[in-house]
Amino acid sequence: MIKKVAAIAGTGALMLSSAAFSASTVSFSDPAPDVGIGYEWTVAMLLNPTDTAVTAEFVRHVGAKSSYEPANAAPEIGWQHTSDWVALDLPQETLLTIELNNQRGVQYTTVDAEGKVSQLTAGQGYFPGFAVYKGWDDTSTEIHSFNPLGNFWAAQLDWITAAYDQVGQHGSEAKRSAKTRLILPAGHYSINIGSVSALYCTPEQPCYNGRHGYIAKLTAEPVPAGSQ
């Protein structure tokens, strides 16, 4: 199966980390592009002794139902090929904050089976959702569905936690977010970025289908003394 990173060409990815965050790197790339899950992002976050926090931000787009596709049989309710995967490297034990928010105006390019190129703007109907797993996957063969709330066919990944938008349609667009803080040992981690629009939108609304823009912010901090 073609890895999904190749299925949406010229993805309009925007990386916001810069020299100001010299201990973090963000790359629109897959650490093992020919095997395993198709990762859109590779992020490394190294804390130096003088750092109070290191931040990485990036912008892209995912499918409206990528974290919750009602047509999928539980527990594999995620839609693998419309979500994004982050390969995260933490060289030391870290207090990590993950935050996702809706992002307007994300531009991207698609190429269809006949080679027709289209320039598009992602929608603004993003309802954030993400899952965190221990490990990177470089052995699996991707299939349509996966479980964002536990382990699934990617045997190298061990589920840790998930977070979803809690505001819904009754909250303002600016308040749509999903956020968590957790202490992680040094190692490799996978973050799945998706959307739970089907929880809040009806099939007649623009937010129910299509691709919608997100902004992700990862913040690494030293583990507070006495937290173990």
Long-range contacts (C-beta under 8 A, 24 or more apart in sequence): 1-141, 1-142, 1-143, 3-30, 3-33, 3-38, 3-142, 4-38, 4-80, 4-81, 4-82, 4-142, 5-30, 5-33, 5-38, 5-39, 5-40, 6-38, 7-81, 8-108, 8-110, 9-109, 9-110, 9-111, 10-108, 10-109, 10-110, 10-111, 11-40, 11-60, 11-61, 11-108, 11-109, 12-60, 12-61, 12-106, 12-107, 12-108, 12-109, 12-122, 13-40, 13-41, 13-58, 13-59, 13-60, 14-58, 14-59, 14-60, 14-106, 15-57, 15-58, 15-59, 16-56, 16-57, 16-58, 16-59, 16-215, 17-55, 17-56, 17-57, 17-58, 21-54, 21-55, 21-56, 23-47, 23-48, 23-51, 23-54, 24-54, 24-55, 24-56, 24-218, 24-220, 25-56, 26-56, 26-57, 26-58, 28-58, 30-87, 31-87, 31-136, 31-138, 32-136, 32-138, 35-138, 35-139, 36-136, 36-137, 36-138, 36-139, 36-140, 36-154, 36-156, 37-85, 37-137, 37-138, 37-140, 37-142, 37-154, 37-190, 38-85, 38-142, 39-85, 39-86, 39-87, 39-136, 39-190, 40-84, 40-85, 40-86, 41-84, 41-85, 41-86, 41-87, 42-86, 42-87, 42-89, 43-86, 43-87, 43-88, 43-89, 43-218, 44-88, 44-89, 44-91, 45-88, 45-89, 45-90, 45-91, 45-94, 45-96, 45-218, 45-220, 46-91, 46-92, 47-92, 47-94, 47-220, 47-221, 47-222, 51-222, 52-221, 52-222, 53-219, 53-220, 53-221, 54-219, 54-220, 54-221, 55-217, 55-218, 55-219, 55-220, 56-217, 56-218, 57-215, 57-216, 57-217, 57-218, 58-215, 58-216, 59-103, 59-106, 59-213, 59-214, 59-215, 59-216, 60-84, 60-106, 60-108, 60-213, 60-214, 61-106, 61-108, 61-122, 61-211, 61-212, 61-213, 61-214, 62-126, 62-193, 62-194, 62-195, 62-211, 62-212, 62-214, 63-194, 63-195, 63-210, 63-211, 63-212, 64-123, 64-125, 64-126, 64-195, 64-197, 64-198, 64-201, 64-207, 64-208, 64-209, 64-210, 64-211, 64-212, 65-195, 65-196, 65-197, 65-198, 65-208, 65-209, 66-129, 66-193, 66-194, 66-195, 67-129, 67-130, 67-131, 67-148, 67-164, 67-192, 67-194, 67-195, 67-196, 68-129, 68-148, 68-194, 68-195, 68-196, 68-197, 68-198, 68-199, 69-145, 69-198, 70-198, 72-144, 72-145, 73-145, 75-147, 75-149, 75-150, 75-152, 76-145, 76-146, 76-147, 76-152, 77-145, 77-147, 77-148, 77-149, 78-131, 78-145, 78-146, 78-147, 78-148, 78-192, 78-194, 79-144, 79-145, 79-194, 80-142, 80-143, 80-144, 80-145, 80-146, 81-142, 81-144, 82-194, 82-211, 83-192, 83-193, 83-194, 84-192, 84-193, 84-194, 85-190, 85-191, 85-192, 85-193, 86-190, 86-191, 86-192, 86-193, 86-216, 87-136, 87-188, 87-190, 88-188, 88-189, 88-190, 88-191, 88-218, 89-188, 89-189, 90-184, 90-185, 90-186, 90-187, 90-188, 90-189, 90-220, 91-186, 92-186, 93-183, 93-184, 93-185, 93-186, 93-223, 94-183, 94-184, 94-186, 94-220, 94-221, 94-222, 94-223, 95-181, 95-182, 95-183, 95-220, 95-221, 95-222, 95-223, 95-224, 95-227, 96-181, 96-182, 96-183, 96-184, 96-218, 96-219, 96-220, 96-221, 97-179, 97-180, 97-181, 97-217, 97-218, 97-219, 97-221, 98-130, 98-132, 98-163, 98-179, 98-180, 98-181, 98-191, 98-216, 98-217, 98-218, 99-177, 99-178, 99-179, 99-216, 99-217, 99-218, 99-219, 100-128, 100-129, 100-130, 100-177, 100-178, 100-179, 100-193, 100-214, 100-215, 100-216, 100-217, 101-128, 101-176, 101-177, 101-214, 101-215, 101-217, 102-126, 102-127, 102-128, 102-173, 102-174, 102-176, 102-177, 102-212, 102-213, 102-214, 102-215, 103-213, 103-214, 103-215, 104-213, 105-213, 106-213, 106-214, 108-211, 120-211, 122-210, 122-211, 122-212, 122-213, 123-206, 123-207, 123-210, 123-211, 123-212, 123-213, 124-173, 124-212, 124-213, 125-197, 125-201, 125-205, 125-206, 125-207, 125-208, 125-210, 125-212, 126-176, 126-195, 126-197, 126-207, 126-212, 126-213, 126-214, 127-164, 127-165, 127-168, 127-176, 127-195, 127-196, 127-197, 127-199, 127-200, 127-201, 127-207, 128-163, 128-164, 128-165, 128-176, 128-177, 128-178, 128-195, 128-196, 128-214, 129-162, 129-163, 129-164, 129-165, 129-178, 129-193, 129-194, 129-195, 129-196, 130-162, 130-163, 130-178, 130-191, 130-192, 130-193, 130-194, 131-159, 131-161, 131-162, 131-191, 131-192, 131-194, 132-159, 132-160, 132-161, 132-162, 132-180, 132-182, 132-189, 132-190, 132-191, 132-192, 133-157, 133-158, 133-159, 133-160, 133-189, 133-190, 133-191, 133-192, 134-158, 134-160, 134-187, 134-188, 134-189, 134-190, 135-187, 135-188, 135-189, 135-190, 136-188, 136-189, 136-190, 137-190, 146-192, 148-192, 148-194, 157-190, 160-184, 160-189, 164-196, 164-199, 165-196, 165-199, 165-200, 168-199, 168-200, 169-200, 169-201, 183-223, 183-227
